[in-house]
Each structure stands twice: as structure tokens, then as C-alpha cells.
Amino acid sequence: MPLKTRTWEGIVSTIFNIWDDSMDRWLDDIDSETIRHMVDHYLEKVTTGRYTAKNICITHFNNAGVKKVNFYEAAY
């Protein structure tokens, strides 16, 4: 099912934003190379892990919690 324009606009406006509750701050060192690395990590994880094909989508990746986990996992 194609994503609605409003959904895409929300993704585009938030893709580089990651809030870390434990540090009570925005992780502001996110750039396109970091996102690319996070996406590669995410796709590797979801295709070899416990996820099903229905989970593999940009909206799942862009979920605040999922994105934060991928940021830390991809970085370390």
C-alpha cells in the first residue's frame, strides 16, 4: 500500500531527529551518512532477525524508539 503524502512529509521532516530520553536531549550529530549506515544496519537486522516482511518499511524505521536503537547499534 503506498504511503500517503502526509506520512511522507512527516518522515522527511523527522528522519534526522532522534530524541534520547535517558540523556534528555536531541542527538544532533545525525547526517545523511549516519542515516545511511543506520538504514543498512536496520535492513540487515530485520532481514535476518525476528522481524517479518510487514515490519520492513520506512515508517517502522523512523519510529522514535526504533530509530534510537538503530542509532546506538549502528554506532557501536
Phi and psi restraints in degrees (range 20) as a CNS / XPLOR table:
assign (resid 1 and name C) (resid 2 and name N)
       (resid 2 and name CA) (resid 2 and name C) 1.0 -66.2 20.0 2
assign (resid 2 and name N) (resid 2 and name CA)
       (resid 2 and name C) (resid 3 and name N) 1.0 147.1 20.0 2
assign (resid 2 and name C) (resid 3 and name N)
       (resid 3 and name CA) (resid 3 and name C) 1.0 -78.2 20.0 2
assign (resid 3 and name N) (resid 3 and name CA)
       (resid 3 and name C) (resid 4 and name N) 1.0 146.3 20.0 2
assign (resid 3 and name C) (resid 4 and name N)
       (resid 4 and name CA) (resid 4 and name C) 1.0 -72.7 20.0 2
assign (resid 4 and name N) (resid 4 and name CA)
       (resid 4 and name C) (resid 5 and name N) 1.0 155.4 20.0 2
assign (resid 4 and name C) (resid 5 and name N)
       (resid 5 and name CA) (resid 5 and name C) 1.0 -55.5 20.0 2
assign (resid 5 and name N) (resid 5 and name CA)
       (resid 5 and name C) (resid 6 and name N) 1.0 -42.0 20.0 2
assign (resid 5 and name C) (resid 6 and name N)
       (resid 6 and name CA) (resid 6 and name C) 1.0 -61.4 20.0 2
assign (resid 6 and name N) (resid 6 and name CA)
       (resid 6 and name C) (resid 7 and name N) 1.0 -38.8 20.0 2
assign (resid 6 and name C) (resid 7 and name N)
       (resid 7 and name CA) (resid 7 and name C) 1.0 -64.4 20.0 2
assign (resid 7 and name N) (resid 7 and name CA)
       (resid 7 and name C) (resid 8 and name N) 1.0 -46.5 20.0 2
assign (resid 7 and name C) (resid 8 and name N)
       (resid 8 and name CA) (resid 8 and name C) 1.0 -61.3 20.0 2
assign (resid 8 and name N) (resid 8 and name CA)
       (resid 8 and name C) (resid 9 and name N) 1.0 -40.9 20.0 2
assign (resid 8 and name C) (resid 9 and name N)
       (resid 9 and name CA) (resid 9 and name C) 1.0 -61.2 20.0 2
assign (resid 9 and name N) (resid 9 and name CA)
       (resid 9 and name C) (resid 10 and name N) 1.0 -40.5 20.0 2
assign (resid 9 and name C) (resid 10 and name N)
       (resid 10 and name CA) (resid 10 and name C) 1.0 -65.0 20.0 2
assign (resid 10 and name N) (resid 10 and name CA)
       (resid 10 and name C) (resid 11 and name N) 1.0 -40.1 20.0 2
assign (resid 10 and name C) (resid 11 and name N)
       (resid 11 and name CA) (resid 11 and name C) 1.0 -64.6 20.0 2
assign (resid 11 and name N) (resid 11 and name CA)
       (resid 11 and name C) (resid 12 and name N) 1.0 -48.7 20.0 2
assign (resid 11 and name C) (resid 12 and name N)
       (resid 12 and name CA) (resid 12 and name C) 1.0 -60.7 20.0 2
assign (resid 12 and name N) (resid 12 and name CA)
       (resid 12 and name C) (resid 13 and name N) 1.0 -37.8 20.0 2
assign (resid 12 and name C) (resid 13 and name N)
       (resid 13 and name CA) (resid 13 and name C) 1.0 -78.2 20.0 2
assign (resid 13 and name N) (resid 13 and name CA)
       (resid 13 and name C) (resid 14 and name N) 1.0 -14.0 20.0 2
assign (resid 13 and name C) (resid 14 and name N)
       (resid 14 and name CA) (resid 14 and name C) 1.0 -121.1 20.0 2
assign (resid 14 and name N) (resid 14 and name CA)
       (resid 14 and name C) (resid 15 and name N) 1.0 -2.7 20.0 2
assign (resid 14 and name C) (resid 15 and name N)
       (resid 15 and name CA) (resid 15 and name C) 1.0 -59.1 20.0 2
assign (resid 15 and name N) (resid 15 and name CA)
       (resid 15 and name C) (resid 16 and name N) 1.0 -32.4 20.0 2
assign (resid 15 and name C) (resid 16 and name N)
       (resid 16 and name CA) (resid 16 and name C) 1.0 -95.5 20.0 2
assign (resid 16 and name N) (resid 16 and name CA)
       (resid 16 and name C) (resid 17 and name N) 1.0 8.0 20.0 2
assign (resid 16 and name C) (resid 17 and name N)
       (resid 17 and name CA) (resid 17 and name C) 1.0 -106.1 20.0 2
assign (resid 17 and name N) (resid 17 and name CA)
       (resid 17 and name C) (resid 18 and name N) 1.0 124.3 20.0 2
assign (resid 17 and name C) (resid 18 and name N)
       (resid 18 and name CA) (resid 18 and name C) 1.0 -133.8 20.0 2
assign (resid 18 and name N) (resid 18 and name CA)
       (resid 18 and name C) (resid 19 and name N) 1.0 120.4 20.0 2
assign (resid 18 and name C) (resid 19 and name N)
       (resid 19 and name CA) (resid 19 and name C) 1.0 -97.7 20.0 2
assign (resid 19 and name N) (resid 19 and name CA)
       (resid 19 and name C) (resid 20 and name N) 1.0 130.5 20.0 2
assign (resid 19 and name C) (resid 20 and name N)
       (resid 20 and name CA) (resid 20 and name C) 1.0 -109.8 20.0 2
assign (resid 20 and name N) (resid 20 and name CA)
       (resid 20 and name C) (resid 21 and name N) 1.0 108.3 20.0 2
assign (resid 20 and name C) (resid 21 and name N)
       (resid 21 and name CA) (resid 21 and name C) 1.0 -62.1 20.0 2
assign (resid 21 and name N) (resid 21 and name CA)
       (resid 21 and name C) (resid 22 and name N) 1.0 -39.3 20.0 2
assign (resid 21 and name C) (resid 22 and name N)
       (resid 22 and name CA) (resid 22 and name C) 1.0 -66.4 20.0 2
assign (resid 22 and name N) (resid 22 and name CA)
       (resid 22 and name C) (resid 23 and name N) 1.0 -29.6 20.0 2
assign (resid 22 and name C) (resid 23 and name N)
       (resid 23 and name CA) (resid 23 and name C) 1.0 -99.8 20.0 2
assign (resid 23 and name N) (resid 23 and name CA)
       (resid 23 and name C) (resid 24 and name N) 1.0 -6.3 20.0 2
assign (resid 23 and name C) (resid 24 and name N)
       (resid 24 and name CA) (resid 24 and name C) 1.0 52.8 20.0 2
assign (resid 24 and name N) (resid 24 and name CA)
       (resid 24 and name C) (resid 25 and name N) 1.0 47.8 20.0 2
assign (resid 24 and name C) (resid 25 and name N)
       (resid 25 and name CA) (resid 25 and name C) 1.0 -159.5 20.0 2
assign (resid 25 and name N) (resid 25 and name CA)
       (resid 25 and name C) (resid 26 and name N) 1.0 163.0 20.0 2
assign (resid 25 and name C) (resid 26 and name N)
       (resid 26 and name CA) (resid 26 and name C) 1.0 -79.6 20.0 2
assign (resid 26 and name N) (resid 26 and name CA)
       (resid 26 and name C) (resid 27 and name N) 1.0 138.6 20.0 2
assign (resid 26 and name C) (resid 27 and name N)
       (resid 27 and name CA) (resid 27 and name C) 1.0 -86.1 20.0 2
assign (resid 27 and name N) (resid 27 and name CA)
       (resid 27 and name C) (resid 28 and name N) 1.0 101.0 20.0 2
assign (resid 27 and name C) (resid 28 and name N)
       (resid 28 and name CA) (resid 28 and name C) 1.0 -100.3 20.0 2
assign (resid 28 and name N) (resid 28 and name CA)
       (resid 28 and name C) (resid 29 and name N) 1.0 11.4 20.0 2
assign (resid 28 and name C) (resid 29 and name N)
       (resid 29 and name CA) (resid 29 and name C) 1.0 -98.7 20.0 2
assign (resid 29 and name N) (resid 29 and name CA)
       (resid 29 and name C) (resid 30 and name N) 1.0 29.0 20.0 2
assign (resid 29 and name C) (resid 30 and name N)
       (resid 30 and name CA) (resid 30 and name C) 1.0 -87.9 20.0 2
assign (resid 30 and name N) (resid 30 and name CA)
       (resid 30 and name C) (resid 31 and name N) 1.0 124.3 20.0 2
assign (resid 30 and name C) (resid 31 and name N)
       (resid 31 and name CA) (resid 31 and name C) 1.0 -129.5 20.0 2
assign (resid 31 and name N) (resid 31 and name CA)
       (resid 31 and name C) (resid 32 and name N) 1.0 -179.3 20.0 2
assign (resid 31 and name C) (resid 32 and name N)
       (resid 32 and name CA) (resid 32 and name C) 1.0 -63.5 20.0 2
assign (resid 32 and name N) (resid 32 and name CA)
       (resid 32 and name C) (resid 33 and name N) 1.0 -34.7 20.0 2
assign (resid 32 and name C) (resid 33 and name N)
       (resid 33 and name CA) (resid 33 and name C) 1.0 -67.3 20.0 2
assign (resid 33 and name N) (resid 33 and name CA)
       (resid 33 and name C) (resid 34 and name N) 1.0 -38.8 20.0 2
assign (resid 33 and name C) (resid 34 and name N)
       (resid 34 and name CA) (resid 34 and name C) 1.0 -64.3 20.0 2
assign (resid 34 and name N) (resid 34 and name CA)
       (resid 34 and name C) (resid 35 and name N) 1.0 -45.4 20.0 2
assign (resid 34 and name C) (resid 35 and name N)
       (resid 35 and name CA) (resid 35 and name C) 1.0 -60.8 20.0 2
assign (resid 35 and name N) (resid 35 and name CA)
       (resid 35 and name C) (resid 36 and name N) 1.0 -43.2 20.0 2
assign (resid 35 and name C) (resid 36 and name N)
       (resid 36 and name CA) (resid 36 and name C) 1.0 -59.2 20.0 2
assign (resid 36 and name N) (resid 36 and name CA)
       (resid 36 and name C) (resid 37 and name N) 1.0 -44.3 20.0 2
assign (resid 36 and name C) (resid 37 and name N)
       (resid 37 and name CA) (resid 37 and name C) 1.0 -64.2 20.0 2
assign (resid 37 and name N) (resid 37 and name CA)
       (resid 37 and name C) (resid 38 and name N) 1.0 -40.7 20.0 2
assign (resid 37 and name C) (resid 38 and name N)
       (resid 38 and name CA) (resid 38 and name C) 1.0 -64.5 20.0 2
assign (resid 38 and name N) (resid 38 and name CA)
       (resid 38 and name C) (resid 39 and name N) 1.0 -40.9 20.0 2
assign (resid 38 and name C) (resid 39 and name N)
       (resid 39 and name CA) (resid 39 and name C) 1.0 -64.9 20.0 2
assign (resid 39 and name N) (resid 39 and name CA)
       (resid 39 and name C) (resid 40 and name N) 1.0 -44.7 20.0 2
assign (resid 39 and name C) (resid 40 and name N)
       (resid 40 and name CA) (resid 40 and name C) 1.0 -57.5 20.0 2
assign (resid 40 and name N) (resid 40 and name CA)
       (resid 40 and name C) (resid 41 and name N) 1.0 -45.5 20.0 2
assign (resid 40 and name C) (resid 41 and name N)
       (resid 41 and name CA) (resid 41 and name C) 1.0 -62.2 20.0 2
assign (resid 41 and name N) (resid 41 and name CA)
       (resid 41 and name C) (resid 42 and name N) 1.0 -45.3 20.0 2
assign (resid 41 and name C) (resid 42 and name N)
       (resid 42 and name CA) (resid 42 and name C) 1.0 -59.6 20.0 2
assign (resid 42 and name N) (resid 42 and name CA)
       (resid 42 and name C) (resid 43 and name N) 1.0 -48.7 20.0 2
assign (resid 42 and name C) (resid 43 and name N)
       (resid 43 and name CA) (resid 43 and name C) 1.0 -65.2 20.0 2
assign (resid 43 and name N) (resid 43 and name CA)
       (resid 43 and name C) (resid 44 and name N) 1.0 -38.0 20.0 2
assign (resid 43 and name C) (resid 44 and name N)
       (resid 44 and name CA) (resid 44 and name C) 1.0 -63.6 20.0 2
assign (resid 44 and name N) (resid 44 and name CA)
       (resid 44 and name C) (resid 45 and name N) 1.0 -42.6 20.0 2
assign (resid 44 and name C) (resid 45 and name N)
       (resid 45 and name CA) (resid 45 and name C) 1.0 -67.2 20.0 2
assign (resid 45 and name N) (resid 45 and name CA)
       (resid 45 and name C) (resid 46 and name N) 1.0 -45.9 20.0 2
assign (resid 45 and name C) (resid 46 and name N)
       (resid 46 and name CA) (resid 46 and name C) 1.0 -74.2 20.0 2
assign (resid 46 and name N) (resid 46 and name CA)
       (resid 46 and name C) (resid 47 and name N) 1.0 -24.3 20.0 2
assign (resid 46 and name C) (resid 47 and name N)
       (resid 47 and name CA) (resid 47 and name C) 1.0 -86.1 20.0 2
assign (resid 47 and name N) (resid 47 and name CA)
       (resid 47 and name C) (resid 48 and name N) 1.0 -15.7 20.0 2
assign (resid 47 and name C) (resid 48 and name N)
       (resid 48 and name CA) (resid 48 and name C) 1.0 -116.4 20.0 2
assign (resid 48 and name N) (resid 48 and name CA)
       (resid 48 and name C) (resid 49 and name N) 1.0 -2.9 20.0 2
assign (resid 48 and name C) (resid 49 and name N)
       (resid 49 and name CA) (resid 49 and name C) 1.0 -107.1 20.0 2
assign (resid 49 and name N) (resid 49 and name CA)
       (resid 49 and name C) (resid 50 and name N) 1.0 -148.4 20.0 2
assign (resid 49 and name C) (resid 50 and name N)
       (resid 50 and name CA) (resid 50 and name C) 1.0 -85.6 20.0 2
assign (resid 50 and name N) (resid 50 and name CA)
       (resid 50 and name C) (resid 51 and name N) 1.0 -2.5 20.0 2
assign (resid 50 and name C) (resid 51 and name N)
       (resid 51 and name CA) (resid 51 and name C) 1.0 -79.4 20.0 2
assign (resid 51 and name N) (resid 51 and name CA)
       (resid 51 and name C) (resid 52 and name N) 1.0 157.0 20.0 2
assign (resid 51 and name C) (resid 52 and name N)
       (resid 52 and name CA) (resid 52 and name C) 1.0 -107.8 20.0 2
assign (resid 52 and name N) (resid 52 and name CA)
       (resid 52 and name C) (resid 53 and name N) 1.0 168.0 20.0 2
assign (resid 52 and name C) (resid 53 and name N)
       (resid 53 and name CA) (resid 53 and name C) 1.0 -56.4 20.0 2
assign (resid 53 and name N) (resid 53 and name CA)
       (resid 53 and name C) (resid 54 and name N) 1.0 -31.3 20.0 2
assign (resid 53 and name C) (resid 54 and name N)
       (resid 54 and name CA) (resid 54 and name C) 1.0 -66.1 20.0 2
assign (resid 54 and name N) (resid 54 and name CA)
       (resid 54 and name C) (resid 55 and name N) 1.0 -21.3 20.0 2
assign (resid 54 and name C) (resid 55 and name N)
       (resid 55 and name CA) (resid 55 and name C) 1.0 -81.6 20.0 2
assign (resid 55 and name N) (resid 55 and name CA)
       (resid 55 and name C) (resid 56 and name N) 1.0 -16.4 20.0 2
assign (resid 55 and name C) (resid 56 and name N)
       (resid 56 and name CA) (resid 56 and name C) 1.0 -84.0 20.0 2
assign (resid 56 and name N) (resid 56 and name CA)
       (resid 56 and name C) (resid 57 and name N) 1.0 93.1 20.0 2
assign (resid 56 and name C) (resid 57 and name N)
       (resid 57 and name CA) (resid 57 and name C) 1.0 -159.5 20.0 2
assign (resid 57 and name N) (resid 57 and name CA)
       (resid 57 and name C) (resid 58 and name N) 1.0 160.4 20.0 2
assign (resid 57 and name C) (resid 58 and name N)
       (resid 58 and name CA) (resid 58 and name C) 1.0 -64.0 20.0 2
assign (resid 58 and name N) (resid 58 and name CA)
       (resid 58 and name C) (resid 59 and name N) 1.0 -32.5 20.0 2
assign (resid 58 and name C) (resid 59 and name N)
       (resid 59 and name CA) (resid 59 and name C) 1.0 -69.4 20.0 2
assign (resid 59 and name N) (resid 59 and name CA)
       (resid 59 and name C) (resid 60 and name N) 1.0 -35.3 20.0 2
assign (resid 59 and name C) (resid 60 and name N)
       (resid 60 and name CA) (resid 60 and name C) 1.0 -68.8 20.0 2
assign (resid 60 and name N) (resid 60 and name CA)
       (resid 60 and name C) (resid 61 and name N) 1.0 -46.0 20.0 2
assign (resid 60 and name C) (resid 61 and name N)
       (resid 61 and name CA) (resid 61 and name C) 1.0 -57.8 20.0 2
assign (resid 61 and name N) (resid 61 and name CA)
       (resid 61 and name C) (resid 62 and name N) 1.0 -40.3 20.0 2
assign (resid 61 and name C) (resid 62 and name N)
       (resid 62 and name CA) (resid 62 and name C) 1.0 -81.8 20.0 2
assign (resid 62 and name N) (resid 62 and name CA)
       (resid 62 and name C) (resid 63 and name N) 1.0 -3.6 20.0 2
assign (resid 62 and name C) (resid 63 and name N)
       (resid 63 and name CA) (resid 63 and name C) 1.0 -57.3 20.0 2
assign (resid 63 and name N) (resid 63 and name CA)
       (resid 63 and name C) (resid 64 and name N) 1.0 135.4 20.0 2
assign (resid 63 and name C) (resid 64 and name N)
       (resid 64 and name CA) (resid 64 and name C) 1.0 -54.2 20.0 2
assign (resid 64 and name N) (resid 64 and name CA)
       (resid 64 and name C) (resid 65 and name N) 1.0 -46.3 20.0 2
assign (resid 64 and name C) (resid 65 and name N)
       (resid 65 and name CA) (resid 65 and name C) 1.0 -68.3 20.0 2
assign (resid 65 and name N) (resid 65 and name CA)
       (resid 65 and name C) (resid 66 and name N) 1.0 -44.3 20.0 2
assign (resid 65 and name C) (resid 66 and name N)
       (resid 66 and name CA) (resid 66 and name C) 1.0 -63.3 20.0 2
assign (resid 66 and name N) (resid 66 and name CA)
       (resid 66 and name C) (resid 67 and name N) 1.0 -43.5 20.0 2
assign (resid 66 and name C) (resid 67 and name N)
       (resid 67 and name CA) (resid 67 and name C) 1.0 -64.6 20.0 2
assign (resid 67 and name N) (resid 67 and name CA)
       (resid 67 and name C) (resid 68 and name N) 1.0 -40.6 20.0 2
assign (resid 67 and name C) (resid 68 and name N)
       (resid 68 and name CA) (resid 68 and name C) 1.0 -63.9 20.0 2
assign (resid 68 and name N) (resid 68 and name CA)
       (resid 68 and name C) (resid 69 and name N) 1.0 -44.2 20.0 2
assign (resid 68 and name C) (resid 69 and name N)
       (resid 69 and name CA) (resid 69 and name C) 1.0 -61.2 20.0 2
assign (resid 69 and name N) (resid 69 and name CA)
       (resid 69 and name C) (resid 70 and name N) 1.0 -45.1 20.0 2
assign (resid 69 and name C) (resid 70 and name N)
       (resid 70 and name CA) (resid 70 and name C) 1.0 -64.6 20.0 2
assign (resid 70 and name N) (resid 70 and name CA)
       (resid 70 and name C) (resid 71 and name N) 1.0 -34.7 20.0 2
assign (resid 70 and name C) (resid 71 and name N)
       (resid 71 and name CA) (resid 71 and name C) 1.0 -60.8 20.0 2
assign (resid 71 and name N) (resid 71 and name CA)
       (resid 71 and name C) (resid 72 and name N) 1.0 -49.2 20.0 2
assign (resid 71 and name C) (resid 72 and name N)
       (resid 72 and name CA) (resid 72 and name C) 1.0 -71.1 20.0 2
assign (resid 72 and name N) (resid 72 and name CA)
       (resid 72 and name C) (resid 73 and name N) 1.0 -40.1 20.0 2
assign (resid 72 and name C) (resid 73 and name N)
       (resid 73 and name CA) (resid 73 and name C) 1.0 -66.1 20.0 2
assign (resid 73 and name N) (resid 73 and name CA)
       (resid 73 and name C) (resid 74 and name N) 1.0 -39.6 20.0 2
assign (resid 73 and name C) (resid 74 and name N)
       (resid 74 and name CA) (resid 74 and name C) 1.0 -71.9 20.0 2
assign (resid 74 and name N) (resid 74 and name CA)
       (resid 74 and name C) (resid 75 and name N) 1.0 -29.0 20.0 2
assign (resid 74 and name C) (resid 75 and name N)
       (resid 75 and name CA) (resid 75 and name C) 1.0 -81.3 20.0 2
assign (resid 75 and name N) (resid 75 and name CA)
       (resid 75 and name C) (resid 76 and name N) 1.0 -26.2 20.0 2
